[in-house]
Amino acid sequence: MQVGEIFNWKDFPYQYNGDIKSRYFIYMGKTHFSIEQALAYLYTTTGRLEYYKKGRERSNNSYLLFKRGEYCFKNDCILDFDIGLHEIKLSSIEGNGNIEILDRLEEEKIAEIYGYIRKSSIAKVIKVDIHSSLNLGGITGLRKP
């Protein structure tokens, strides 16, 4: 898988609430510094735009809106940088028949997303790992976290 690829994972089994449903993800790379099994960094989108309206529970989150028809998205959706990161064993996605790659972001959009990641509340070690993945994937010249 290449950084910036957008894919649909049919029957995604690792929902925070335990439900099993299909989800869109953006692949942002994999761990490079871990001595354990490699993990993929996946950001998921949500169609629950109402949570981001002024005064609602996610209104202060850092996010990026994708409009319907932008890339492969069939509806408006949000990429939330405060709660949208999943760290999944790389072996769970490689060769997975429930995963269909749909599109790939341009380098400029990946760099924009990385800018949000740099400012997000995720751990610095993850930010450094994502930066490294982007560099190895040919997305260079980005500021280190």
N, C-alpha and C positions, 0 to 999 in steps of 0.2 A: 504494500500500500504506500502511496506517496503523500507527503504532507499537503494539506489543502483539499484532499479528496472528500467529497460529500457522498455519503452512502446511507441506504436504508437498511436497518437491521430488523427483519421481520421477526416477530415474537421475541423481542428483547427481554431476556430473563432477569435482568439486574435492576429493575425499577426500584427507586427509593421506597415506594409504598407497597411493593410486593406484586403489583399487577404485572401481567405479561401483555405487551402490546408492541406494535411496530414504532420505531423511532428513527429520526434522521440524526446523523452525526457528521461532524467534521473531524478528520484525522489530523492531529497536530504533532505527531511524532511518537517516539517511544523512549523509554528510559535508557540511559547510557551509563549511569553511575551506580546502578544497583548490582549487588552481588547475588540477589535473588532472581527469580524468573522475571523476564522483561515484561513491562507494562506498556500498553498503548495509552496515549493521552487523547481522549475523545471528548469533544464538546457537543452537547445535544441542544436541540432547539425545542421551543415550546410554542404552541399556538394559543396559549392562554394569555392573550394580550391584556385582558381586563386586570390582571394582577399588577400591571405596570402603570396603571393610571394614577394620577395624583392622589395621594392619600391612601393608596392600597398597600398591601403587605410587601410588594417588591418594587415600589416606586423609586426607592433610593438605590436599587441595585445598578451595577454597571452592565449595560447591555447594548447590543447592536440589532437593529430591526432589518430583516430581509423582507422585501415586498413580494407579493404573489407574482410569479413569473420570473423573478430574479433567480438566476441559476436554475436549479431543478425544483424549487419550492412551489407547491401547488396553492399555498395560502400564505398570507402574512405570518411571519413567525419571528421569534426573538431568540437570540443567542445570548444567554445570561452568563456573565463571567464570574459571578459570585456563587452560583449554585449549579452551573451547567457542566462542570468537569466530571468526567468518569475516568477512573484509572482501571483498565481492564487488562487481564493477562493477554499478552500478545497471542498466545496459543489459542485463545478463545475466538479470535477474529480471523486468523490465518486459515484459509480453506473452509470457512464457515459457509455452508450452503444457504443460510438465511440472510446473508449480506449481499447487497447489490450496490455496486458503485454506480452513481448516477451522474456525477459532475465533478469538476475540480475548480477551485478558486484560482483567480489570477494572483500573481506574485504581489501586486499592490494591495489586494484585499487581505491576503495572508499577513502582510506587514501591518495593515490596519488592525487586524484581530490581535496580532502580537502586542501592539501598543496597548490595547485594553488589558491583555493578560499581564503585561508589565505593571500596570497600575492596580491590578486586582488584589484581593486579599489572600490568594493562594500562597503556599510556602515558597520561599525564595529558591530552594533546591529544585522544585518543580519548574519554576520559571527558567532557571538556568538550563535544566534538561530540555525544555521545549526550545529554548534559544539554540542549543546545540543541535537538536533535531532539524530545526529549520536551516541551519548552516549546512548540515550534511545533505539536506534535501535541495540545496542550491539557492536558498533564500538567505542572502548574505547582506552585510552592511547594517544589520539591526543593532541597536544599543543593547548592551548587556543589562540584565536586571540589577 
